[in-house]
């Protein structure tokens, strides 16, 4: 009898631990019902009028004019505003939040880390619920955002970008060690702080790749060509041999993820394509044939379009001798955006601003507006910031830490990353912050006055639908910081 009773009790305990029993005993997920909204779903060039959207937990449960919620749900009257997906920045540098010279000489990792918390919060308040960080030690920032200790978007970290000696990530100065290969062990501040890795040859690039993957990289970023912000690698140069690139791509694929590359030219892009690189950052100078090849491979181009804007020449930090070149390139490649679309290339939004974080918001808001001019379509730009960007993030496969739902879309089962705005962004891009001004915009950060609700992962981080900012709506998994937004006031 004793043995029989023991077996019965054991069976009861095991049954209580089954997924079904746990689901039955688990408390119901919080529901939020947003009523009377016109929905931009991230995919279609139209608003669906008069919808209700039910959020349950961190996912969208149902969409439709007659959708209701259960008892105890939070109900938000959208007042006929536009409900749209949270925005996605496909190329940002959250940790490079000071000018290059300052980072190289006068800051330590703690300076960058403290500033990155403010950068992350401002991203979210501007409606960006996900950011792919393309170079920098953002691993701890992502962990603390996910744990609820820091306010910010989902972070997709690349870790330190990988560059050859003399490449776009070799930021040693003329006065630094490096005139002999025997000094190669001397690191720049960028390397010491984990912003970049200089690696040459297959063994070194494999080690750099695997180190980033070990630290939690969702994708790998390499420097495949020269650049404008680095001093000693001309922009036309091709960087990394095919052997090195293919080794990096294979190492990333072994972890189920992909490689992104900084690049500008046909020669560099085609070498990278041969090895299976999936996203091409910038790429302004490529031909139609190369664009067609990118499209055929199902790869993405992620350009910051301000790089060929006439306003770039007005940057007060621009060396005077570079101004004529910047103007000439902007004029020569003015049709770059439209050419990408004509050749079937999938394009993702990128702000890609490095420098003082107060300037980053101005650059990002200008980029939103400027893209509508260069691509000729608000809808195309909105797709680049929502559904297309969400598809790109999913390339991380098993390294993607956010797999419960799709991002960049409003559909059943997608993440509840939602914005509520006055006006129709398909007709007026300024309602999500698009700004015709850049360097002459107001230097202080102000909330976008037409953006009234920011929800990420089913939690409300900004709610001023009734005209008042409600900081108590900022929620965390285990705590509430009621004063988190008091340093901001809505724009006048």
C-alpha positions as CSV (number, residue, x, y, z in Angstrom):
1,X,0.0,0.0,0.0
2,X,2.8,2.3,0.9
3,X,4.5,1.9,-2.5
4,X,1.1,2.3,-4.3
5,X,0.4,5.5,-2.4
6,X,3.9,6.8,-3.2
7,X,3.4,6.1,-6.9
8,X,0.0,7.9,-6.9
9,X,1.4,10.9,-5.2
10,X,4.4,11.0,-7.6
11,X,2.0,10.9,-10.6
12,X,0.0,13.7,-9.2
13,X,3.1,15.8,-8.7
14,X,4.3,15.1,-12.3
15,X,0.8,16.0,-13.6
16,X,0.9,19.3,-11.8
17,X,4.2,20.1,-13.5
18,X,2.9,19.4,-17.0
19,X,2.7,22.4,-19.4
20,X,-1.0,22.0,-19.5
21,X,-1.4,22.2,-15.7
22,X,1.0,25.2,-15.6
23,X,-1.0,27.0,-18.3
24,X,-4.2,26.4,-16.4
25,X,-2.8,27.7,-13.2
26,X,-0.9,30.7,-14.7
27,X,-2.5,34.1,-14.3
28,X,-4.2,35.5,-17.4
29,X,-2.0,37.8,-19.4
30,X,-2.8,41.5,-19.2
31,X,-5.0,42.8,-22.0
32,X,-4.9,46.2,-23.6
33,X,-7.6,47.2,-26.0
34,X,-6.9,50.2,-28.3
35,X,-10.2,51.3,-29.9
36,X,-11.2,53.6,-32.8
37,X,-7.9,53.7,-34.7
38,X,-6.9,53.7,-38.4
39,X,-4.3,51.1,-38.9
40,X,-1.1,51.3,-41.0
41,X,0.0,47.6,-40.9
42,X,3.6,48.2,-42.2
43,X,2.9,46.4,-45.4
44,X,0.1,48.1,-47.4
45,X,-0.1,51.6,-48.8
46,X,-3.4,52.5,-47.0
47,X,-5.0,52.9,-43.6
48,X,-7.6,50.4,-42.5
49,X,-10.3,52.6,-40.9
50,X,-12.2,52.2,-37.7
51,X,-10.3,49.3,-36.1
52,X,-9.9,48.0,-32.6
53,X,-6.6,46.2,-31.7
54,X,-6.4,43.8,-28.7
55,X,-3.0,43.2,-27.1
56,X,-2.6,40.3,-24.8
57,X,0.7,40.1,-22.9
58,X,3.4,41.2,-25.4
59,X,1.6,40.1,-28.6
60,X,-1.2,41.3,-30.7
61,X,-4.2,39.1,-30.1
62,X,-6.9,40.3,-32.5
63,X,-7.6,43.2,-35.0
64,X,-11.0,44.2,-36.2
65,X,-13.9,46.8,-35.9
66,X,-15.8,44.6,-33.4
67,X,-12.9,43.3,-31.3
68,X,-13.5,43.5,-27.5
69,X,-11.5,42.7,-24.4
70,X,-12.2,40.7,-21.3
71,X,-12.8,42.0,-17.8
72,X,-9.9,44.0,-16.3
73,X,-8.4,45.1,-19.6
74,X,-6.9,48.5,-20.1
75,X,-8.9,50.4,-22.7
76,X,-7.4,53.2,-24.7
77,X,-9.6,55.3,-27.0
78,X,-7.5,56.0,-30.1
79,X,-9.7,58.9,-31.1
80,X,-9.5,58.2,-34.8
81,X,-5.7,58.5,-34.8
82,X,-3.3,56.3,-36.8
83,X,-2.0,53.2,-35.1
84,X,1.2,51.9,-36.7
85,X,4.1,49.5,-35.9
86,X,7.0,50.6,-33.8
87,X,9.9,51.9,-35.9
88,X,13.2,50.0,-36.6
89,X,16.6,51.5,-37.1
90,X,18.6,49.1,-39.2
91,X,22.0,50.7,-38.6
92,X,22.9,52.7,-35.5
93,X,25.8,53.2,-33.1
94,X,24.3,53.5,-29.7
95,X,27.7,53.3,-27.9
96,X,29.6,55.7,-30.2
97,X,27.9,58.6,-28.6
98,X,30.7,61.2,-28.8
99,X,32.8,62.5,-31.6
100,X,35.5,60.2,-32.8
101,X,38.4,62.3,-31.5
102,X,36.8,62.4,-28.0
103,X,36.2,58.6,-28.0
104,X,39.7,58.0,-29.2
105,X,41.4,60.1,-26.6
106,X,39.3,61.3,-23.7
107,X,36.6,58.8,-22.8
108,X,36.5,55.4,-21.1
109,X,33.9,52.7,-21.4
110,X,31.9,54.0,-18.5
111,X,31.4,57.3,-20.1
112,X,30.0,55.6,-23.2
113,X,27.9,53.2,-21.1
114,X,26.2,56.0,-19.1
115,X,25.5,58.0,-22.2
116,X,24.1,55.0,-24.0
117,X,21.3,54.7,-21.5
118,X,20.1,58.2,-22.5
119,X,20.6,57.4,-26.2
120,X,18.5,54.3,-25.8
121,X,15.7,56.1,-24.0
122,X,15.5,58.8,-26.6
123,X,15.3,56.2,-29.4
124,X,12.3,54.6,-27.7
125,X,10.6,58.0,-27.0
126,X,11.0,58.7,-30.7
127,X,9.0,55.6,-31.5
128,X,11.9,53.2,-32.3
129,X,11.2,49.9,-30.7
130,X,14.1,48.0,-32.2
131,X,17.7,49.1,-33.2
132,X,20.4,47.0,-35.0
133,X,23.6,48.3,-33.5
134,X,26.4,48.1,-36.1
135,X,29.5,48.4,-34.0
136,X,30.0,48.8,-30.3
137,X,29.9,47.0,-26.9
138,X,26.1,47.1,-26.6
139,X,25.7,43.6,-25.0
140,X,25.3,44.8,-21.4
141,X,22.9,47.6,-22.6
142,X,20.7,45.0,-24.3
143,X,20.7,42.8,-21.2
144,X,19.7,45.6,-18.9
145,X,17.0,46.9,-21.3
146,X,15.5,43.4,-21.5
147,X,15.7,43.1,-17.7
148,X,13.9,46.3,-17.2
149,X,16.6,48.4,-15.6
150,X,17.1,50.7,-18.6
151,X,14.4,52.2,-20.9
152,X,15.1,51.5,-24.5
153,X,14.4,49.6,-27.7
154,X,15.3,46.0,-28.5
155,X,19.0,46.0,-29.3
156,X,20.5,43.7,-32.0
157,X,24.2,44.0,-31.2
158,X,27.0,43.3,-33.6
159,X,29.7,43.8,-31.1
160,X,33.0,45.2,-32.2
161,X,33.1,45.7,-36.0
162,X,35.9,43.7,-37.7
163,X,38.4,45.5,-39.8
164,X,41.7,44.7,-41.5
165,X,44.8,46.7,-40.7
166,X,44.5,49.9,-42.8
167,X,40.7,49.3,-42.9
168,X,37.7,51.4,-42.0
169,X,37.9,50.2,-38.4
170,X,41.7,50.9,-37.9
171,X,41.4,54.2,-36.0
172,X,45.0,54.5,-34.9
173,X,46.3,58.0,-35.3
174,X,49.6,58.9,-37.0
175,X,51.2,59.3,-33.6
176,X,50.1,55.9,-32.5
177,X,52.2,52.8,-32.8
178,X,51.9,51.1,-36.2
179,X,54.8,52.0,-38.4
180,X,56.1,48.4,-38.0
181,X,54.0,45.3,-38.1
182,X,55.8,44.4,-34.8
183,X,53.7,47.1,-33.2
184,X,50.5,45.5,-34.3
185,X,49.6,44.5,-30.7
186,X,49.2,48.2,-29.7
187,X,45.5,48.9,-29.6
188,X,43.5,52.0,-30.3
189,X,40.9,53.2,-27.8
190,X,38.2,51.8,-30.2
191,X,39.7,48.3,-29.7
192,X,40.2,48.6,-26.0
193,X,36.6,49.6,-25.5
194,X,35.2,46.9,-27.7
195,X,34.0,49.2,-30.5
196,X,36.1,47.5,-33.1
197,X,38.6,44.7,-33.8
198,X,41.5,44.9,-36.2
199,X,42.2,41.4,-37.5
200,X,44.2,40.1,-40.4
201,X,44.2,36.6,-42.0
202,X,41.8,33.8,-41.5
203,X,42.8,32.8,-37.9
204,X,42.5,36.3,-36.6
205,X,39.2,37.1,-38.3
206,X,37.7,33.8,-37.1
207,X,38.8,34.6,-33.6
208,X,37.2,38.1,-33.8
209,X,34.0,36.7,-35.2
210,X,33.7,34.0,-32.6
211,X,34.5,36.4,-29.8
212,X,31.5,38.6,-30.8
213,X,29.3,35.5,-31.1
214,X,30.4,34.4,-27.7
215,X,29.5,37.7,-26.3
216,X,25.9,37.6,-27.8
217,X,26.2,39.2,-31.2
218,X,23.0,38.7,-33.3
219,X,24.9,39.4,-36.5
220,X,28.5,40.1,-37.5
221,X,29.6,43.5,-38.9
222,X,32.8,43.7,-41.1
223,X,34.4,46.5,-42.9
224,X,34.5,45.6,-46.6
225,X,35.7,48.9,-48.0
226,X,37.0,52.4,-47.2
227,X,35.0,55.2,-45.7
228,X,34.6,58.9,-45.2
229,X,35.0,59.1,-41.4
230,X,38.3,57.2,-41.2
231,X,41.4,59.0,-42.0
232,X,43.7,56.6,-43.7
233,X,41.6,54.3,-45.9
234,X,40.4,55.9,-49.1
235,X,36.7,55.3,-49.8
236,X,37.3,53.5,-53.1
237,X,39.5,50.8,-51.5
238,X,38.3,47.1,-51.3
239,X,39.0,45.5,-47.9
240,X,39.4,41.9,-46.8
241,X,40.3,39.1,-49.2
242,X,37.8,36.6,-50.4
243,X,39.4,34.0,-48.2
244,X,38.9,36.2,-45.1
245,X,35.4,37.2,-45.9
246,X,34.2,33.7,-46.6
247,X,35.7,32.4,-43.4
248,X,33.8,35.1,-41.4
249,X,30.5,34.2,-43.3
250,X,31.0,30.5,-42.6
251,X,31.7,31.1,-38.9
252,X,28.6,33.2,-38.6
253,X,26.5,30.6,-40.5
254,X,27.8,28.0,-38.1
255,X,25.9,29.9,-35.4
256,X,22.9,30.3,-37.6
257,X,23.3,34.0,-38.3
258,X,24.7,36.3,-41.0
259,X,27.3,39.0,-41.9
260,X,26.7,42.7,-42.7
261,X,29.3,44.7,-44.4
262,X,30.3,48.4,-44.6
263,X,30.9,49.0,-48.3
264,X,30.5,51.5,-51.2
265,X,31.8,50.1,-54.5
266,X,30.9,47.4,-57.1
267,X,34.2,45.6,-56.6
268,X,33.7,45.3,-52.8
269,X,30.0,44.4,-53.0
270,X,30.5,41.7,-55.5
271,X,33.3,40.1,-53.6
272,X,31.1,40.2,-50.5
273,X,28.2,38.7,-52.4
274,X,30.4,35.8,-53.6
275,X,30.9,34.8,-50.0
276,X,27.2,35.2,-48.9
277,X,27.1,38.5,-47.1
278,X,23.5,39.4,-46.5
279,X,23.3,43.1,-45.8
280,X,25.2,46.0,-47.4
281,X,25.6,49.2,-45.4
282,X,25.8,52.4,-47.4
283,X,26.7,51.1,-50.9
284,X,26.1,54.5,-52.6
285,X,28.4,54.0,-55.6
286,X,27.2,50.6,-56.9
287,X,25.9,50.1,-60.5
288,X,22.5,48.9,-61.6
289,X,24.0,45.4,-62.4
290,X,25.3,45.1,-58.9
291,X,21.9,46.2,-57.6
292,X,20.2,43.5,-59.6
293,X,22.6,40.9,-58.2
294,X,21.8,42.0,-54.7
295,X,18.1,41.7,-55.4
296,X,18.5,38.2,-57.0
297,X,20.4,37.0,-53.9
298,X,17.6,38.3,-51.6
299,X,20.1,40.6,-49.8
300,X,19.4,44.0,-48.3
301,X,20.9,47.5,-48.7
302,X,20.9,49.6,-45.5
303,X,22.0,53.2,-46.5
304,X,21.9,56.4,-44.4
305,X,20.7,58.7,-47.2
306,X,22.0,61.8,-45.5
307,X,25.4,60.6,-46.7
308,X,24.4,61.9,-50.2
309,X,22.4,64.9,-49.0
310,X,23.4,68.4,-50.0
311,X,22.9,69.4,-46.3
312,X,25.9,67.2,-45.3
313,X,28.2,69.9,-46.7
314,X,26.8,72.2,-44.0
315,X,27.9,70.0,-41.2
316,X,30.0,72.3,-39.0
317,X,32.4,69.4,-38.4
318,X,33.0,68.9,-42.1
319,X,36.6,69.8,-43.1
320,X,36.4,72.7,-45.6
321,X,38.6,70.8,-48.1
322,X,36.0,67.9,-48.2
323,X,33.0,70.2,-49.0
324,X,33.4,70.2,-52.8
325,X,33.7,66.4,-52.9
326,X,30.6,65.9,-50.7
327,X,28.6,68.3,-52.9
328,X,29.8,66.5,-56.1
329,X,29.0,63.0,-54.8
330,X,25.5,64.1,-53.6
331,X,24.8,65.5,-57.1
332,X,26.2,62.5,-58.9
333,X,24.3,59.9,-56.9
334,X,21.1,61.8,-56.3
335,X,19.1,59.0,-58.0
336,X,20.6,56.2,-55.8
337,X,17.4,55.6,-53.8
338,X,15.1,55.4,-56.8
339,X,17.6,53.2,-58.7
340,X,17.6,50.7,-55.8
341,X,13.8,50.4,-56.0
342,X,13.8,50.1,-59.8
343,X,16.2,47.2,-59.5
344,X,14.2,45.4,-56.9
345,X,16.5,45.8,-54.0
346,X,15.1,45.5,-50.5
347,X,16.0,48.7,-48.5
348,X,16.1,49.2,-44.7
349,X,16.2,52.5,-42.8
350,X,19.4,53.6,-41.2
351,X,20.3,56.7,-39.2
352,X,24.0,55.7,-38.8
353,X,25.0,58.8,-36.9
354,X,28.1,58.7,-34.7
355,X,28.9,61.6,-32.5
356,X,27.3,63.7,-29.7
357,X,24.0,62.1,-28.9
358,X,22.2,65.4,-28.9
359,X,23.0,65.6,-32.6
360,X,21.9,62.1,-33.2
361,X,18.2,62.8,-32.8
362,X,18.4,65.7,-35.2
363,X,20.2,63.6,-37.8
364,X,17.7,60.8,-37.4
365,X,14.6,63.0,-37.8
366,X,16.2,64.7,-40.8
367,X,16.9,61.3,-42.3
368,X,13.3,60.3,-42.0
369,X,12.2,63.3,-44.0
370,X,15.1,63.2,-46.5
371,X,14.4,59.6,-47.4
372,X,10.9,60.6,-48.6
373,X,12.6,63.0,-51.1
374,X,15.2,60.5,-52.3
375,X,12.9,57.5,-52.6
376,X,9.9,59.6,-53.7
377,X,7.4,57.7,-51.5
378,X,6.3,58.0,-47.8
379,X,5.0,54.4,-48.0
380,X,8.4,53.1,-49.2
381,X,10.2,54.9,-46.4
382,X,7.7,53.6,-43.8
383,X,8.2,50.0,-45.1
384,X,11.9,50.5,-44.7
385,X,11.3,51.4,-41.1
386,X,8.8,48.7,-40.3
387,X,8.1,45.5,-42.2
388,X,11.2,45.3,-44.4
389,X,13.4,46.0,-41.4
390,X,11.6,43.4,-39.4
391,X,12.3,40.8,-42.1
392,X,16.0,41.7,-42.0
393,X,16.2,41.4,-38.2
394,X,14.8,37.8,-38.6
395,X,17.9,36.9,-40.5
396,X,19.6,36.3,-37.2
397,X,17.7,33.0,-36.9
398,X,18.5,31.3,-33.6
399,X,20.6,34.2,-32.5
400,X,17.6,36.4,-32.5
401,X,16.6,36.9,-28.9
402,X,13.1,38.1,-29.8
403,X,11.4,35.2,-31.6
404,X,7.9,35.3,-30.0
405,X,6.4,37.3,-32.8
406,X,7.1,39.3,-36.0
407,X,8.3,42.9,-35.8
408,X,7.5,45.9,-37.9
409,X,3.9,44.8,-38.6
410,X,0.4,45.0,-37.1
411,X,-1.0,41.6,-37.5
412,X,-2.2,38.8,-35.2
413,X,0.7,37.1,-33.4
414,X,3.1,40.0,-34.0
415,X,4.9,41.8,-31.1
416,X,2.8,44.6,-29.6
417,X,5.2,47.3,-30.6
418,X,2.8,50.1,-31.4
419,X,2.7,53.9,-32.0
420,X,-0.4,56.1,-32.0
421,X,0.0,59.3,-34.0
422,X,-2.0,62.3,-35.1
423,X,-2.4,62.4,-38.8
424,X,-1.5,60.0,-41.6
425,X,2.2,59.3,-42.0
426,X,1.5,58.0,-45.6
427,X,0.7,61.6,-46.5
428,X,2.7,63.6,-43.9
429,X,6.0,62.1,-42.7
430,X,6.4,64.9,-40.1
431,X,3.8,63.2,-37.8
432,X,6.5,60.6,-36.9
433,X,9.2,63.2,-36.5
434,X,10.5,63.8,-40.1
435,X,12.2,67.2,-40.1
436,X,13.4,69.3,-42.9
437,X,16.1,70.8,-40.6
438,X,19.3,69.1,-39.5
439,X,22.1,71.2,-38.2
440,X,19.8,74.2,-37.8
441,X,17.2,72.2,-35.8
442,X,16.7,73.0,-32.2
443,X,19.7,71.4,-30.2
444,X,17.7,70.2,-27.2
445,X,15.6,67.0,-27.3
446,X,11.9,67.4,-27.3
447,X,9.2,64.9,-27.7
448,X,7.5,64.6,-31.1
449,X,4.2,66.4,-30.4
450,X,2.1,64.2,-32.8
451,X,3.3,61.0,-31.3
452,X,1.1,60.2,-28.3
453,X,1.6,56.5,-27.4
454,X,4.6,54.3,-27.5
455,X,4.2,50.7,-26.7
456,X,6.9,48.1,-26.8
457,X,6.5,44.5,-26.0
458,X,3.0,45.2,-24.7
459,X,4.1,47.8,-22.2
460,X,3.4,51.5,-22.5
461,X,6.4,53.8,-22.3
462,X,4.7,57.0,-23.3
463,X,1.1,58.0,-23.1
464,X,-0.1,61.6,-23.4
465,X,-3.3,61.0,-25.4
466,X,-5.2,63.4,-23.1
467,X,-2.5,66.1,-23.6
468,X,-0.6,65.3,-20.5
469,X,2.6,63.2,-20.3
470,X,1.9,60.2,-18.0
471,X,5.3,59.0,-16.6
472,X,3.5,56.5,-14.4
473,X,2.7,54.5,-17.5
474,X,6.4,53.6,-17.9
475,X,6.4,50.0,-16.7
476,X,9.1,47.4,-16.1
477,X,8.9,43.7,-15.4
478,X,9.5,44.1,-11.7
479,X,9.3,47.7,-10.9
480,X,8.0,51.2,-11.9
481,X,10.1,54.3,-12.1
482,X,7.5,57.0,-11.9
483,X,9.8,59.9,-12.6
484,X,11.7,58.4,-15.6
485,X,10.3,61.0,-18.1
486,X,10.2,64.1,-15.9
487,X,13.2,65.6,-17.7
488,X,11.2,65.8,-20.9
489,X,8.3,68.0,-21.9
490,X,6.2,67.8,-25.0
491,X,7.3,70.1,-27.8
492,X,5.4,73.4,-28.0
